[in-house]
């Protein structure tokens, strides 16, 4: 009887001891018209930049929640726009800003703080070249 009680308690307590890590990757595509000559990026998280053969920018945002998060929590935050970028276009410039610092710390009522890691891979059209830090200019046509 004692073994059965111990087994039942273990099964009930086990989910409380497991700290899962939830990870999702979100892709966002930003078209780059021929009039855009300069792309500037302002990021405050992990960022990798690569060139690719396209006329658009693709952002690959990987979000990892640690401890006490669930897939539905992360999905809800994505749908609410927590990880959305707001590109600003002018006549010849495109400015992309991604800043999680002002979005607040994630908390749950029952478990407390949910640490999150965000990394961004940005794919810039290959007809742009890197200039100053965070700035890419369209290559001159010969």
C-alpha positions as CSV (number, residue, x, y, z in Angstrom):
1,X,0.0,0.0,0.0
2,X,2.8,2.4,0.9
3,X,4.5,1.7,-2.4
4,X,1.4,2.6,-4.3
5,X,1.0,5.8,-2.4
6,X,4.6,6.7,-3.0
7,X,4.2,5.9,-6.8
8,X,1.0,8.0,-7.0
9,X,2.7,11.0,-5.2
10,X,5.7,10.7,-7.5
11,X,3.5,10.8,-10.6
12,X,1.7,13.8,-9.3
13,X,4.8,15.7,-8.3
14,X,7.0,14.9,-11.3
15,X,5.4,17.5,-13.6
16,X,6.2,20.2,-11.0
17,X,9.9,19.3,-11.1
18,X,10.3,19.2,-14.8
19,X,11.4,22.6,-16.3
20,X,10.7,22.4,-20.0
21,X,12.3,24.7,-22.6
22,X,9.9,25.9,-25.3
23,X,11.4,27.1,-28.6
24,X,9.7,28.6,-31.6
25,X,11.1,30.2,-34.8
26,X,9.1,32.9,-36.5
27,X,9.8,34.2,-40.1
28,X,9.0,37.6,-41.2
29,X,9.5,38.9,-44.8
30,X,9.9,42.6,-45.6
31,X,9.8,43.6,-49.3
32,X,12.6,45.9,-50.5
33,X,11.6,48.1,-53.5
34,X,14.1,49.3,-56.1
35,X,13.9,52.8,-54.6
36,X,15.4,51.7,-51.2
37,X,19.1,52.6,-51.2
38,X,19.9,52.1,-47.5
39,X,18.8,49.6,-44.9
40,X,19.5,50.3,-41.3
41,X,19.0,47.8,-38.5
42,X,18.8,48.5,-34.8
43,X,18.8,45.4,-32.7
44,X,19.4,44.8,-29.0
45,X,19.5,41.1,-29.0
46,X,21.6,38.4,-30.6
47,X,21.9,39.2,-34.4
48,X,23.5,37.4,-37.3
49,X,23.4,38.9,-40.8
50,X,23.7,37.0,-44.1
51,X,23.3,38.0,-47.7
52,X,20.9,36.0,-49.8
53,X,19.7,36.1,-53.5
54,X,16.3,37.9,-53.1
55,X,14.8,41.3,-53.3
56,X,13.3,41.1,-49.8
57,X,14.6,40.9,-46.3
58,X,13.8,37.8,-44.3
59,X,14.0,37.8,-40.5
60,X,14.3,34.5,-38.7
61,X,13.5,35.1,-35.0
62,X,14.1,32.3,-32.6
63,X,12.4,32.6,-29.2
64,X,13.3,30.3,-26.3
65,X,11.3,30.3,-23.1
66,X,12.8,28.5,-20.1
67,X,11.2,27.3,-16.9
68,X,7.4,27.1,-16.5
69,X,6.4,28.3,-19.9
70,X,4.1,26.4,-22.2
71,X,3.7,26.3,-26.0
72,X,0.3,28.1,-25.6
73,X,1.9,30.9,-23.6
74,X,4.6,31.4,-26.3
75,X,2.1,31.1,-29.1
76,X,-0.2,33.7,-27.5
77,X,2.8,36.2,-27.1
78,X,3.7,35.7,-30.8
79,X,0.1,36.3,-31.8
80,X,-0.1,39.5,-29.6
81,X,2.9,40.9,-31.4
82,X,5.5,40.7,-28.7
83,X,8.2,39.7,-31.3
84,X,6.9,41.7,-34.2
85,X,9.1,44.2,-36.0
86,X,7.9,47.6,-37.2
87,X,9.9,48.5,-40.3
88,X,9.8,52.2,-41.1
89,X,10.2,53.1,-44.8
90,X,10.9,56.5,-46.3
91,X,11.7,57.4,-49.9
92,X,15.1,55.7,-50.1
93,X,15.6,54.2,-46.6
94,X,14.3,51.2,-44.7
95,X,14.8,51.1,-40.9
96,X,14.2,48.0,-38.9
97,X,14.2,48.1,-35.1
98,X,13.9,45.2,-32.7
99,X,14.1,45.9,-29.0
100,X,12.9,43.6,-26.3
101,X,14.2,45.8,-23.5
102,X,11.0,47.8,-23.2
103,X,8.7,44.8,-23.5
104,X,8.8,43.9,-19.8
105,X,9.6,40.7,-18.0
106,X,7.4,37.7,-18.5
107,X,5.7,36.4,-15.3
108,X,3.1,33.8,-14.6
109,X,0.7,33.9,-11.6
110,X,1.7,30.5,-10.4
111,X,5.4,30.0,-11.3
112,X,6.9,33.5,-11.5
113,X,9.4,34.8,-14.0
114,X,9.9,33.1,-17.4
115,X,13.4,33.8,-18.8
116,X,13.4,34.3,-22.5
117,X,16.2,34.3,-25.1
118,X,15.7,35.8,-28.5
119,X,18.1,35.5,-31.4
120,X,17.6,37.0,-34.9
121,X,19.0,36.0,-38.2
122,X,18.6,38.6,-40.8
123,X,18.9,37.9,-44.5
124,X,19.7,41.0,-46.6
125,X,19.4,41.1,-50.4
126,X,22.8,40.4,-52.0
127,X,22.8,43.7,-53.9
128,X,23.5,45.5,-50.6
129,X,26.8,45.8,-48.9
130,X,27.6,46.6,-45.3
131,X,28.7,50.1,-44.5
132,X,28.7,51.6,-41.1
133,X,27.6,49.3,-38.2
134,X,24.0,48.3,-38.7
135,X,23.8,49.9,-42.2
136,X,23.7,48.4,-45.6
137,X,23.9,50.4,-48.8
138,X,22.8,49.2,-52.3
139,X,25.8,48.4,-54.5
140,X,26.4,50.8,-57.3
141,X,25.6,49.2,-60.7
142,X,28.5,49.2,-63.1
